[in-house]
Amino acid sequence: MARYGLLIVGGNLSHQENYSRALAADPRVRLVGLTDESDVLPRRRELNQALADELEIPYIEPYEQALAREDVDLVCLCPEPERRARMTVAAARAGKHVYVDKPLCATVEGAREVVEAVEASGVRSQMFSLVRSSIGRRCREVVESGRLGTLVGLHAELLFAKGVAGTADLGQPRREQASDGRFTWVDSKRELFCVGLYPLVLFEWLTGSRVEAIEAATANFFFAEHQANGAEDFAALLVGWEGGLETTITVGRSGWSSHPSHGIHQVHLVGTDSTATVDAYRPRLEIFSDAAGWSQPGTPHPEDPMGFWSSTQESGGVTPKTDWWPLAEAADDDARYFLDCLDDDRDSDVPAAMGARAVQTILAAYDAAAG
């Protein structure tokens, strides 16, 4: 059944740890190899090689040579956001379908180049999102049921409970500045950039509308690491959409101890006839027992103090939280959905063009927060 040769870009300490395994688990896919640009830093090369070894596939260089292989049909791209546009453009121009980590890239110009390359090459594209999560699926069911009447408002709250919080200096309120083009560090990420994309894409996916206006504020409430890097750990958006729809978005990272599970994740839907709230953790079982209570890591992993990556969580002392057991159906497989699109020769519902619009909105939000 294997009919799609998969080339992966990027290795451990990236979302490629998850994407590559999700794609490779499908019988329609055969792993061809792992690749990256030839001038990556030595540590990135080591991390790439480590994942290649775990997956038992070759490390193929240079990148252009890997893309030229006739047995490659699909490229899954997880380089740093600052490199993502040029590498995705190269893959599309080589005639390969592209499955891309979020956000699509780091600049409006880069996003436009990706979309142009995808459209000119006639390949299929998909950016990872949460539209196939339980909360996304349930939001769509509410909207399509008609019980809200006309949808007039949406509010999303998404705050990841990771990292050791409580170290930010609250006496130094954040002053946003225009982006310098960097969004990620070893110990922090700009959370509007990395998390704000999820509800923006979800809202466009739910409504089919486009953003018309945006106001934003960013803050440093939780982490000294974010503050030191000039990266916000919290952001709030007011977004106006075509047709008069108004939405608000609250996103960020609030620390391991801030939530009994993975963090606040809920969407409020407001219609002319009724309202609804969809919560990732409702319905749920709450477990009470004589087991020892959960505690956050004493000494986080030096290369992953926020617990971003699967490969470093265990060695960094991150243990699962078990007090809440959500009862909602599991998420649909995002990778399998894209493979279905390839089988049917149809566009994804979260193509590069949607990712490009999200990047444009996020960068406009930073400008608004800085203004």
C-alpha positions as CSV (number, residue, x, y, z in Angstrom):
1,M,0.0,0.0,0.0
2,A,3.0,2.4,0.5
3,R,2.7,4.9,-2.3
4,Y,4.1,8.1,-0.8
5,G,7.8,8.4,-0.3
6,L,8.3,10.7,2.7
7,L,11.3,12.9,3.2
8,I,11.5,14.6,6.6
9,V,13.3,17.9,7.4
10,G,14.5,18.5,11.0
11,G,15.1,16.1,13.9
12,N,14.8,15.9,17.6
13,L,13.8,18.9,19.8
14,S,11.3,19.8,17.1
15,H,7.7,18.7,16.3
16,Q,9.3,16.4,13.8
17,E,9.5,13.9,16.7
18,N,5.7,13.6,16.4
19,Y,4.9,14.4,12.8
20,S,7.4,11.9,11.3
21,R,6.0,9.1,13.4
22,A,2.4,10.0,12.7
23,L,3.0,10.0,8.9
24,A,5.2,6.9,9.0
25,A,2.5,4.9,11.0
26,D,0.2,5.1,7.9
27,P,0.7,2.1,5.6
28,R,0.5,4.5,2.6
29,V,3.8,6.0,3.6
30,R,7.4,4.8,3.3
31,L,10.2,6.7,4.9
32,V,12.9,7.7,2.4
33,G,15.3,9.7,4.6
34,L,15.9,12.8,6.8
35,T,17.5,15.9,5.4
36,D,18.4,19.5,6.3
37,E,20.4,22.4,5.0
38,S,24.2,21.7,4.9
39,D,25.2,24.7,7.0
40,V,23.1,23.9,10.1
41,L,24.8,24.3,13.5
42,P,26.6,21.2,14.8
43,R,24.1,20.6,17.6
44,R,21.2,20.7,15.1
45,R,23.0,18.2,12.9
46,E,23.4,15.9,15.9
47,L,19.7,16.1,16.8
48,N,18.8,15.4,13.1
49,Q,21.1,12.4,13.1
50,A,19.6,11.1,16.3
51,L,16.1,11.1,14.9
52,A,17.3,9.5,11.7
53,D,19.0,6.8,13.7
54,E,15.8,6.2,15.8
55,L,13.7,5.9,12.6
56,E,16.4,3.8,10.9
57,I,16.6,6.0,7.8
58,P,19.5,7.7,6.1
59,Y,20.6,11.3,6.6
60,I,20.7,12.7,3.1
61,E,22.7,15.8,2.1
62,P,22.6,18.3,0.5
63,Y,19.0,19.3,0.8
64,E,18.7,20.0,-2.9
65,Q,19.9,16.5,-3.7
66,A,17.4,15.0,-1.3
67,L,14.6,16.9,-3.0
68,A,15.7,15.7,-6.4
69,R,15.1,12.1,-5.6
70,E,12.4,10.5,-7.7
71,D,11.3,8.3,-4.8
72,V,10.2,11.4,-2.7
73,D,6.6,12.4,-3.1
74,L,6.0,14.2,0.2
75,V,8.2,16.4,2.4
76,C,7.4,17.1,6.1
77,L,9.1,20.3,7.2
78,C,10.0,21.2,10.8
79,P,13.1,23.5,10.5
80,E,13.1,26.6,12.7
81,P,10.4,29.1,11.6
82,E,13.1,31.5,10.4
83,R,14.3,28.9,7.9
84,R,10.9,27.4,7.1
85,A,9.8,29.6,4.1
86,R,12.9,29.0,1.9
87,M,12.9,25.3,2.6
88,T,9.2,24.9,1.9
89,V,9.5,26.9,-1.3
90,A,12.3,24.7,-2.5
91,A,10.3,21.5,-1.8
92,A,7.3,22.8,-3.6
93,R,9.3,23.9,-6.6
94,A,10.8,20.4,-6.7
95,G,7.2,19.1,-7.2
96,K,6.8,17.6,-3.7
97,H,3.7,17.8,-1.6
98,V,4.4,19.7,1.7
99,Y,3.2,19.1,5.2
100,V,4.5,22.0,7.3
101,D,4.9,22.7,11.0
102,K,3.1,25.8,12.3
103,P,3.5,28.7,12.0
104,L,4.1,28.5,8.2
105,C,7.1,30.9,8.4
106,A,8.3,34.1,10.1
107,T,7.6,36.8,7.5
108,V,4.8,38.0,5.3
109,E,7.1,38.0,2.3
110,G,8.1,34.4,3.1
111,A,4.5,33.3,3.4
112,R,3.6,34.9,0.1
113,E,6.6,33.0,-1.6
114,V,5.4,29.7,-0.1
115,V,1.9,30.2,-1.4
116,E,3.1,31.2,-4.9
117,A,5.5,28.2,-5.1
118,V,2.7,25.8,-4.0
119,E,0.2,27.2,-6.5
120,A,2.8,27.4,-9.4
121,S,3.9,23.8,-8.8
122,G,0.4,22.4,-8.4
123,V,1.4,20.4,-5.3
124,R,-0.8,19.9,-2.2
125,S,0.0,21.6,1.1
126,Q,-1.1,21.4,4.7
127,M,0.0,23.2,7.8
128,F,-0.5,21.5,11.2
129,S,-3.3,23.0,13.3
130,L,-5.8,22.0,15.9
131,V,-8.8,21.9,13.7
132,R,-8.9,18.1,14.0
133,S,-8.8,18.2,17.7
134,S,-11.8,17.3,19.8
135,I,-12.5,20.9,20.5
136,G,-12.3,21.9,16.8
137,R,-14.7,19.1,15.8
138,R,-17.2,20.0,18.5
139,C,-17.1,23.7,17.6
140,R,-18.0,22.8,14.0
141,E,-20.8,20.6,15.2
142,V,-22.3,23.5,17.2
143,V,-22.0,25.9,14.3
144,E,-23.4,23.5,11.8
145,S,-26.3,22.6,14.1
146,G,-27.9,26.0,13.6
147,R,-28.9,26.3,17.2
148,L,-26.8,29.4,17.7
149,G,-28.7,31.3,15.0
150,T,-26.4,33.7,13.3
151,L,-22.8,33.4,14.7
152,V,-21.8,36.9,15.9
153,G,-18.9,36.3,18.3
154,L,-16.2,33.8,19.2
155,H,-13.7,33.8,22.1
156,A,-10.8,31.4,22.5
157,E,-8.6,30.8,25.5
158,L,-5.5,28.6,25.0
159,L,-2.7,28.7,27.6
160,F,-0.2,25.9,27.8
161,A,0.7,24.7,31.3
162,K,4.4,24.1,30.8
163,G,7.5,25.6,32.3
164,V,8.4,26.7,35.8
165,A,6.5,30.0,36.2
166,G,6.6,32.7,38.8
167,T,10.0,34.1,37.8
168,A,9.0,37.1,35.7
169,D,9.6,40.6,37.1
170,L,6.1,42.1,37.3
171,G,7.6,45.5,38.1
172,Q,8.8,45.8,34.5
173,P,5.6,45.9,32.3
174,R,6.2,44.7,28.8
175,R,6.7,47.2,26.0
176,E,6.2,45.5,22.7
177,Q,8.4,46.4,19.8
178,A,8.3,45.6,16.1
179,S,9.5,42.1,15.5
180,D,13.2,41.6,14.7
181,G,12.4,38.4,12.9
182,R,13.3,35.9,15.6
183,F,10.6,34.0,17.4
184,T,12.1,31.0,19.1
185,W,15.0,30.3,21.6
186,V,16.0,27.2,23.5
187,D,14.2,28.3,26.6
188,S,11.3,30.3,25.2
189,K,9.0,31.1,22.3
190,R,7.0,34.2,21.3
191,E,3.7,32.8,22.4
192,L,1.5,35.0,20.2
193,F,3.4,33.7,17.2
194,C,3.5,30.0,18.3
195,V,0.1,29.7,20.1
196,G,-2.0,32.5,18.7
197,L,-2.0,30.8,15.3
198,Y,-4.2,27.9,16.6
199,P,-7.4,29.9,17.3
200,L,-6.9,32.2,14.3
201,V,-6.8,29.2,12.0
202,L,-9.7,27.5,13.9
203,F,-11.9,30.6,13.5
204,E,-11.2,30.9,9.8
205,W,-11.8,27.2,9.4
206,L,-15.1,27.4,11.2
207,T,-16.5,30.5,9.5
208,G,-14.8,30.9,6.1
209,S,-14.2,34.6,6.9
210,R,-11.1,36.6,6.6
211,V,-9.6,39.0,9.2
212,E,-10.3,42.7,8.6
213,A,-9.0,44.5,11.7
214,I,-6.9,43.6,14.8
215,E,-5.9,45.1,18.1
216,A,-3.5,43.4,20.5
217,A,-1.7,43.5,23.8
218,T,1.3,41.4,24.9
219,A,2.7,40.9,28.4
220,N,5.3,39.1,30.5
221,F,3.5,37.5,33.5
222,F,5.2,34.2,34.1
223,F,8.7,33.5,32.9
224,A,12.0,35.3,33.3
225,E,13.3,33.4,30.3
226,H,10.7,35.0,28.1
227,Q,11.3,38.4,29.6
228,A,15.1,38.1,29.0
229,N,14.6,37.2,25.4
230,G,12.1,39.9,24.7
231,A,9.4,37.2,24.1
232,E,5.9,37.6,25.4
233,D,4.4,34.8,27.4
234,F,0.8,36.1,27.2
235,A,-1.2,37.9,24.5
236,A,-4.8,39.1,24.0
237,L,-6.3,39.9,20.7
238,L,-9.5,41.7,19.5
239,V,-10.1,40.6,15.9
240,G,-12.7,41.9,13.4
241,W,-13.7,39.6,10.5
242,E,-15.6,40.0,7.3
243,G,-19.4,40.2,7.8
244,G,-19.2,41.8,11.2
245,L,-18.0,38.8,13.2
246,E,-16.1,39.9,16.3
247,T,-13.7,37.6,18.1
248,T,-11.3,37.7,21.1
249,I,-8.3,35.5,21.7
250,T,-6.3,34.9,24.8
251,V,-3.1,32.8,24.4
252,G,0.1,32.1,26.2
253,R,2.1,29.8,28.4
254,S,1.4,29.8,32.1
255,G,3.5,27.2,33.8
256,W,3.2,23.6,34.8
257,S,1.6,24.4,38.2
258,S,-1.1,26.6,36.7
259,H,-3.5,23.9,35.6
260,P,-4.5,20.3,36.6
261,S,-3.8,19.1,33.1
262,H,-2.2,20.6,29.9
263,G,-3.7,24.1,30.3
264,I,-6.8,26.1,29.6
265,H,-8.3,25.3,26.2
266,Q,-11.9,26.4,25.5
267,V,-13.9,28.3,22.9
268,H,-17.1,30.3,23.6
269,L,-19.5,30.7,20.7
270,V,-22.1,33.5,20.6
271,G,-25.1,33.6,18.3
272,T,-28.2,35.6,17.8
273,D,-30.3,32.8,19.4
274,S,-28.0,31.1,22.0
275,T,-24.5,30.6,23.2
276,A,-22.3,27.6,23.7
277,T,-19.0,26.8,25.4
278,V,-16.7,24.0,24.2
279,D,-14.0,23.0,26.7
280,A,-11.3,20.5,25.9
281,Y,-11.6,19.1,29.5
282,R,-15.4,18.8,29.7
283,P,-16.8,16.3,30.1
284,R,-14.1,14.7,32.3
285,L,-13.4,12.4,35.2
286,E,-11.6,14.0,38.2
287,I,-9.5,11.4,40.1
288,F,-9.1,11.6,43.8
289,S,-6.8,9.1,45.5
290,D,-4.1,8.5,48.0
291,A,-1.4,8.6,45.3
292,A,1.3,11.2,45.7
293,G,0.3,14.6,44.2
294,W,1.9,15.8,40.9
295,S,5.0,18.0,41.2
296,Q,6.8,19.9,38.6
297,P,10.4,19.1,37.6
298,G,13.0,20.1,40.1
299,T,15.8,20.7,37.5
300,P,14.3,21.0,34.0
301,H,16.2,19.7,31.0
302,P,18.9,22.2,30.1
303,E,18.0,22.1,26.4
304,D,14.3,22.1,27.0
305,P,13.4,23.8,30.3
306,M,9.9,24.5,29.2
307,G,9.1,20.9,28.3
308,F,8.4,21.6,24.6
309,W,9.6,18.3,23.2
310,S,8.6,14.7,23.7
311,S,12.2,13.4,23.7
312,T,13.4,15.5,26.6
313,Q,10.3,15.5,28.9
314,E,11.1,12.2,30.6
315,S,14.8,12.9,31.0
316,G,13.9,16.4,32.2
317,G,11.7,15.0,35.0
318,V,8.4,15.8,33.4
319,T,5.8,13.3,34.6
320,P,2.2,13.0,33.3
321,K,-0.6,14.7,35.2
322,T,-3.3,12.1,35.9
323,D,-6.0,13.9,38.0
324,W,-8.2,14.9,35.0
325,W,-9.3,12.3,32.4
326,P,-11.1,14.1,29.5
327,L,-14.0,12.0,28.1
328,A,-14.3,13.7,24.8
329,E,-13.4,11.7,21.7
330,A,-9.8,11.7,20.7
331,A,-8.5,14.0,18.0
332,D,-8.7,13.0,14.4
333,D,-5.3,12.2,12.8
334,D,-4.1,15.4,11.1
335,A,-1.5,13.4,9.1
336,R,-4.0,10.8,7.9
337,Y,-6.3,13.6,6.8
338,F,-3.6,15.1,4.5
339,L,-2.8,11.6,3.1
340,D,-6.5,11.3,2.3
341,C,-6.3,14.6,0.5
342,L,-3.4,13.3,-1.6
343,D,-5.4,10.1,-2.4
344,D,-8.4,12.2,-3.5
345,D,-6.2,14.8,-5.3
346,R,-7.9,17.6,-3.4
347,D,-6.8,20.6,-1.4
348,S,-6.5,20.4,2.4
349,D,-8.8,22.5,4.5
350,V,-5.7,24.1,6.1
351,P,-3.5,24.8,3.1
352,A,-0.4,27.0,2.9
353,A,-2.6,29.9,1.9
354,M,-4.5,29.8,5.3
355,G,-1.2,29.5,7.1
356,A,0.0,32.6,5.2
357,R,-3.0,34.6,6.3
358,A,-2.4,33.6,9.9
359,V,1.2,34.8,9.7
360,Q,0.1,38.1,8.2
361,T,-2.5,38.6,11.0
362,I,0.0,37.7,13.8
363,L,2.6,40.1,12.5
364,A,-0.1,42.8,12.2
365,A,-1.0,42.0,15.9
366,Y,2.6,42.7,16.9
367,D,2.5,46.0,15.1
368,A,-0.7,46.9,16.9
369,A,0.7,45.9,20.3
370,A,3.8,48.0,19.6
371,G,1.8,51.0,18.5
